[in-house]
């Protein structure tokens, strides 16, 4: 059984870890990480971890697609994302370890060109030949 996830607005999560985050002042970061993310990407990752044959599609900015490509390759996920001009959005997560709080700053996504929309529909039709289930997740 193969499962495909569709993520129209994926993101790169830039996670900054701090102790005792305080707004309106300088905070010192303890660590920073960049991770491929988005609801459907997260679902695909979970499914792959449990041994399911998984594919992903949606839109990825071609300028920073490498973080997703490396992530999908490491998990054995079939990358069927449609590449679009520009960058995939970056969301900032501030994780306060001491107070166990997270502050999210989520950027909006770009509207894909019409040609990319047509390509995505064709990709989904092709995936329908090999996938038993589709997961449509995230928000527009």
N, C-alpha and C positions, 0 to 999 in steps of 0.2 A: 504494500500500500504506500503510495506516494502522496505527500501533502504539500501544497503550494501556499505561501502566504503572499498577500498583496499589501504593500506599504507605499502609499502615494506620497507621504511626507516624512521620510526617514530623517534621522539626525545623527550628528556626532555629539556625544555627551562629553563635555569638558568638565571633569569633576575635580574640584579644588577642595582639599581637606585642610581644615583649620581647627584650632582649639579655641573655644569661647568666641565665636564670631560676633562682632559688634558692628552694626551699621554706622555710617557717618564718621568712620575713623579708618586708619590703616590697620589691616589685619595681615599677619604673617602666615603664608601657606606652609603646610607641612609636606604636602605632596600634590601632584597634579597627574591626571590620566586622561586619555582620549579613547573613547570606545564607540564602536558602531552601535547604533541604537535605533529606536522606533518600535512601535508596538509589534508590527509584523516581524521585524528582524528579531526582536526578543522572543517571540513565539517560535520562530524557526530555530533559534538557538536551543531553546528548551526541547523542542521535538528532536533535533539532531542529537542532543545529549542522551536522549532515551532511545536512540537507535532507529528513529524513523527516517525514511528516505524523504528528503525535504528540498524544495526549491523556493526561491524568493524572487519576487518581481515588484515593480513599481518604478519610481524615478530616482536616479542618483546623479548628482552633479559630477561631471567628468573631471573637474579640477581637483577634487579631493576624494575620489572613489577608491583610492588605494587602501585606505583603512578598512573599508567594507570588503574589498577583494581579498585582502589578507585574512580577515575574520572568517569569511565564507569558506575559503580554502582550508583553514585550520579546522573547521567543523565538518567539512565534507558536504557543504550545502551547495546545491546547484544555483549559480548566480545568473539569473535571467533578468536582472534590472535593466531598464532602458536608460542609457546615458543621455543627459541633457547638458547644454552649455552651462558653465558656471560652477558654483559650489553647492554641495548639500549643506543645509543649515547646521549651525553649531549651537547647542543649548549649553548653558552654564549651570552646573550644580555646585552649590557651596554646602559642604558637609561639615557640620560642627560636631566633632567627635565627643567633646566634653558634655554638651547639652543634648546630644542625640537628636539634632534637628537638621533638616535639609531645606535649603532655599533654592528653588528652581527659577531660572530665567530662560524661558523658551522663546526662540525666534520664530517668526513666521516662515513658511516655505515659499518658494517661487512658483509661479504658475508655469507649467511646462508649455512649450510650443505645441501647436496643433499637430504637427507631424509626429511628435513624441507620443501624443495621446493615441493617434492611430496605430503607432508601433506597439504601444502597450496592449491595445485591444487584440492585435494580431498575436502578441506573445501569450496572452491569456488563452486565446483560442488554441494555440499550439500546446500549451501546458495541459489543457483539458483532455488532450489525447493520451497523456501519460499520468495525470494526477487524479486520484480518487476523491480528494477533498481540497477545498480552498478555504483559507482563513482570510477574511477581509477585516482589517483592523486599523485603528488609529482614527484620526479625524481629518476632515478636509480643511 
